[in-house]
Amino acid sequence: MWRLSRVADYSQYEALQRRQRKERRGELGAAAAAEGHVPVYVGEEMERFEVPTRLLNRPAIVELLRRSAQEYGYQQRGVLRIPCPAPLFRRLLAAEKGKAAAAEEAEEELL
């Protein structure tokens, strides 16, 4: 009888469904990134960014990934950390929003 009452306990199922809805809406910190994006944490303040995968082959991003591997190693667990000031990283991502001049300037500053 105990097993049957455990199976019938619907409250655990509801809690799981609420958590999944929050993850989909991005309300939880560990939520997955949008499709086609890679979540990264930037700078000492660990600001979260979602980088479009099409940007991963840009020279500045490749350099940042190389620096990340040097500083944290390939064995790091958890989030991908980028050793770069968040404002500079924000300018690099601005290229995708039509601000190519700011991105080129930021790439030159980085490289």
ROLO-485184 format. One record per residue (C-alpha): x, y, z; chain; residue number from 1; residue in three letters. Coordinates in nm, 2 decimals, m for minus. Layout:
+--------+--------+--------+-------+--------+------+
:      u :      v :      w : lumnu : drenlo : guke :
+--------+--------+--------+-------+--------+------+
:      X :      Y :      Z :     A :    NUM :  ala :
...
+--------+--------+--------+-------+--------+------+
END
This chain:
+--------+--------+--------+-------+--------+------+
:      u :      v :      w : lumnu : drenlo : guke :
+--------+--------+--------+-------+--------+------+
:   0.00 :   0.00 :   0.00 :     A :      1 :  met :
:   0.29 :   0.24 :   0.08 :     A :      2 :  trp :
:   0.42 :   0.21 :  m0.28 :     A :      3 :  arg :
:   0.08 :   0.30 :  m0.42 :     A :      4 :  leu :
:   0.06 :   0.61 :  m0.21 :     A :      5 :  ser :
:   0.41 :   0.72 :  m0.32 :     A :      6 :  arg :
:   0.32 :   0.67 :  m0.69 :     A :      7 :  val :
:   0.00 :   0.87 :  m0.64 :     A :      8 :  ala :
:   0.18 :   1.16 :  m0.47 :     A :      9 :  asp :
:   0.12 :   1.43 :  m0.74 :     A :     10 :  tyr :
:   0.30 :   1.71 :  m0.56 :     A :     11 :  ser :
:   0.64 :   1.59 :  m0.66 :     A :     12 :  gln :
:   0.54 :   1.59 :  m1.02 :     A :     13 :  tyr :
:   0.40 :   1.94 :  m1.00 :     A :     14 :  glu :
:   0.72 :   2.07 :  m0.84 :     A :     15 :  ala :
:   0.92 :   1.91 :  m1.12 :     A :     16 :  leu :
:   0.70 :   2.07 :  m1.39 :     A :     17 :  gln :
:   0.73 :   2.41 :  m1.22 :     A :     18 :  arg :
:   1.11 :   2.39 :  m1.23 :     A :     19 :  arg :
:   1.11 :   2.28 :  m1.60 :     A :     20 :  gln :
:   0.89 :   2.58 :  m1.69 :     A :     21 :  arg :
:   1.12 :   2.82 :  m1.50 :     A :     22 :  lys :
:   1.42 :   2.67 :  m1.68 :     A :     23 :  glu :
:   1.25 :   2.72 :  m2.02 :     A :     24 :  arg :
:   1.17 :   3.08 :  m1.93 :     A :     25 :  arg :
:   1.53 :   3.14 :  m1.81 :     A :     26 :  gly :
:   1.44 :   3.22 :  m1.45 :     A :     27 :  glu :
:   1.69 :   2.97 :  m1.31 :     A :     28 :  leu :
:   2.06 :   3.05 :  m1.33 :     A :     29 :  gly :
:   2.15 :   2.71 :  m1.47 :     A :     30 :  ala :
:   1.90 :   2.73 :  m1.75 :     A :     31 :  ala :
:   2.01 :   2.62 :  m2.10 :     A :     32 :  ala :
:   2.10 :   2.88 :  m2.36 :     A :     33 :  ala :
:   1.88 :   2.95 :  m2.65 :     A :     34 :  ala :
:   1.91 :   2.72 :  m2.95 :     A :     35 :  glu :
:   2.22 :   2.81 :  m3.15 :     A :     36 :  gly :
:   2.39 :   2.99 :  m2.86 :     A :     37 :  his :
:   2.66 :   2.89 :  m2.61 :     A :     38 :  val :
:   2.64 :   3.03 :  m2.26 :     A :     39 :  pro :
:   2.96 :   3.18 :  m2.12 :     A :     40 :  val :
:   3.05 :   3.37 :  m1.81 :     A :     41 :  tyr :
:   3.28 :   3.67 :  m1.86 :     A :     42 :  val :
:   3.51 :   3.86 :  m1.64 :     A :     43 :  gly :
:   3.57 :   3.86 :  m1.27 :     A :     44 :  glu :
:   3.21 :   3.94 :  m1.20 :     A :     45 :  glu :
:   3.10 :   3.63 :  m1.40 :     A :     46 :  met :
:   2.84 :   3.81 :  m1.61 :     A :     47 :  glu :
:   2.65 :   3.56 :  m1.82 :     A :     48 :  arg :
:   2.63 :   3.60 :  m2.20 :     A :     49 :  phe :
:   2.48 :   3.38 :  m2.47 :     A :     50 :  glu :
:   2.71 :   3.38 :  m2.77 :     A :     51 :  val :
:   2.57 :   3.28 :  m3.11 :     A :     52 :  pro :
:   2.76 :   2.97 :  m3.24 :     A :     53 :  thr :
:   2.83 :   3.14 :  m3.57 :     A :     54 :  arg :
:   3.06 :   3.38 :  m3.38 :     A :     55 :  leu :
:   3.28 :   3.11 :  m3.24 :     A :     56 :  leu :
:   3.52 :   3.12 :  m3.54 :     A :     57 :  asn :
:   3.58 :   3.50 :  m3.52 :     A :     58 :  arg :
:   3.94 :   3.58 :  m3.45 :     A :     59 :  pro :
:   3.87 :   3.77 :  m3.13 :     A :     60 :  ala :
:   3.65 :   3.49 :  m2.99 :     A :     61 :  ile :
:   3.90 :   3.23 :  m3.09 :     A :     62 :  val :
:   4.17 :   3.43 :  m2.90 :     A :     63 :  glu :
:   3.95 :   3.45 :  m2.59 :     A :     64 :  leu :
:   3.88 :   3.08 :  m2.60 :     A :     65 :  leu :
:   4.25 :   3.02 :  m2.63 :     A :     66 :  arg :
:   4.32 :   3.25 :  m2.33 :     A :     67 :  arg :
:   4.04 :   3.07 :  m2.14 :     A :     68 :  ser :
:   4.21 :   2.73 :  m2.20 :     A :     69 :  ala :
:   4.55 :   2.87 :  m2.09 :     A :     70 :  gln :
:   4.40 :   3.02 :  m1.77 :     A :     71 :  glu :
:   4.15 :   2.76 :  m1.66 :     A :     72 :  tyr :
:   4.26 :   2.45 :  m1.86 :     A :     73 :  gly :
:   4.06 :   2.22 :  m2.07 :     A :     74 :  tyr :
:   3.96 :   2.02 :  m1.76 :     A :     75 :  gln :
:   3.74 :   2.29 :  m1.61 :     A :     76 :  gln :
:   3.40 :   2.17 :  m1.50 :     A :     77 :  arg :
:   3.08 :   2.36 :  m1.52 :     A :     78 :  gly :
:   3.04 :   2.68 :  m1.70 :     A :     79 :  val :
:   3.27 :   2.81 :  m1.98 :     A :     80 :  leu :
:   3.46 :   3.11 :  m1.83 :     A :     81 :  arg :
:   3.61 :   3.38 :  m2.05 :     A :     82 :  ile :
:   3.89 :   3.60 :  m1.90 :     A :     83 :  pro :
:   3.79 :   3.93 :  m2.05 :     A :     84 :  cys :
:   3.63 :   4.25 :  m1.91 :     A :     85 :  pro :
:   3.25 :   4.23 :  m1.96 :     A :     86 :  ala :
:   3.23 :   4.57 :  m2.13 :     A :     87 :  pro :
:   3.49 :   4.47 :  m2.39 :     A :     88 :  leu :
:   3.31 :   4.14 :  m2.45 :     A :     89 :  phe :
:   2.98 :   4.33 :  m2.48 :     A :     90 :  arg :
:   3.14 :   4.54 :  m2.76 :     A :     91 :  arg :
:   3.26 :   4.23 :  m2.94 :     A :     92 :  leu :
:   2.91 :   4.09 :  m2.94 :     A :     93 :  leu :
:   2.77 :   4.42 :  m3.07 :     A :     94 :  ala :
:   2.90 :   4.34 :  m3.41 :     A :     95 :  ala :
:   2.60 :   4.11 :  m3.46 :     A :     96 :  glu :
:   2.37 :   4.39 :  m3.40 :     A :     97 :  lys :
:   2.51 :   4.61 :  m3.68 :     A :     98 :  gly :
:   2.78 :   4.78 :  m3.48 :     A :     99 :  lys :
:   3.07 :   4.64 :  m3.68 :     A :    100 :  ala :
:   3.30 :   4.95 :  m3.62 :     A :    101 :  ala :
:   3.28 :   4.90 :  m3.24 :     A :    102 :  ala :
:   3.35 :   4.53 :  m3.28 :     A :    103 :  ala :
:   3.65 :   4.59 :  m3.50 :     A :    104 :  glu :
:   3.78 :   4.84 :  m3.25 :     A :    105 :  glu :
:   3.73 :   4.59 :  m2.96 :     A :    106 :  ala :
:   3.90 :   4.32 :  m3.16 :     A :    107 :  glu :
:   4.20 :   4.54 :  m3.22 :     A :    108 :  glu :
:   4.21 :   4.63 :  m2.85 :     A :    109 :  glu :
:   4.20 :   4.26 :  m2.76 :     A :    110 :  leu :
:   4.45 :   4.14 :  m3.01 :     A :    111 :  leu :
+--------+--------+--------+-------+--------+------+
END
